[in-house]
Amino acid sequence: MINMIQYLEQNPALVTLLKEKKASLIGMTALEQKAILDSFDENVCSQDLIWF
């Protein structure tokens, strides 16, 4: 899942497509996909946070 998040960070247009339900993440459950999209939500995630 980490690799998917890194890929989406490098390709933010894909995040938009996923949020608009015009694309999907094959091999990810609905819960995993929601968690990934939530991590890109500006209200939830801040650039100042440090992830370990």
C-alpha positions in Angstrom: 0.0 0.0 0.0 2.9 2.3 0.7 4.0 2.0 -3.0 0.5 3.0 -4.1 0.5 6.1 -1.9 3.9 7.1 -3.2 2.8 6.6 -6.8 -0.3 8.7 -6.2 1.8 11.5 -4.6 3.8 11.6 -7.8 0.6 11.5 -10.0 -2.0 13.7 -8.2 -4.3 13.7 -11.3 -5.0 10.0 -10.5 -6.2 11.0 -7.0 -8.8 13.3 -8.6 -9.9 10.5 -10.9 -10.2 8.1 -8.0 -12.3 10.7 -6.0 -14.6 11.2 -9.0 -14.9 7.4 -9.3 -13.5 7.4 -12.8 -10.7 5.1 -11.8 -10.2 2.4 -9.2 -7.3 0.7 -7.4 -7.3 -3.0 -8.5 -6.3 -5.3 -5.8 -7.3 -2.9 -3.0 -10.4 -3.4 -0.9 -13.0 -0.6 -0.6 -11.8 0.1 2.9 -8.1 0.3 1.8 -9.1 2.6 -1.1 -11.1 4.9 1.2 -8.1 5.1 3.6 -5.8 6.0 0.8 -8.1 8.7 -0.5 -8.7 10.0 3.0 -4.9 10.4 3.4 -5.0 12.9 0.4 -7.9 14.9 1.9 -6.7 18.4 2.7 -8.8 18.6 5.8 -7.3 15.4 7.2 -3.7 15.6 6.1 -1.2 18.5 6.5 2.1 18.9 4.7 3.6 19.7 8.1 2.9 16.2 9.5 5.7 13.7 9.8 4.8 10.0 9.0 6.8 7.2 10.5 
